[in-house]
Amino acid sequence: MSVVVVLSVVVVLSVVVVLSVVVVLSVVVVLSVVVVLSVVVVLSVVVVLSVLLEPSSLLLLQDI
């Protein structure tokens, strides 16, 4: 019986460790995707605002 108890504890612990690793990895992936998307959105907003606020600079760039 003791062997069965030890094996069951080992199996439960391994499942908990695997699940925790999967959860941590998924959280890291989701956070990285959110950070990348936010950076892209901020950069696009900055570019659009700069073009809208300063059309002359865009014209100068086109002239060059």
Secondary structure by P-SEA (a helix, b strand, c coil): caaaaaaaaaaaaaaaaaaaaaaaaaaaaaaaaaaaaaaaaaaaaaaaaaaaacaaaaaaaaac
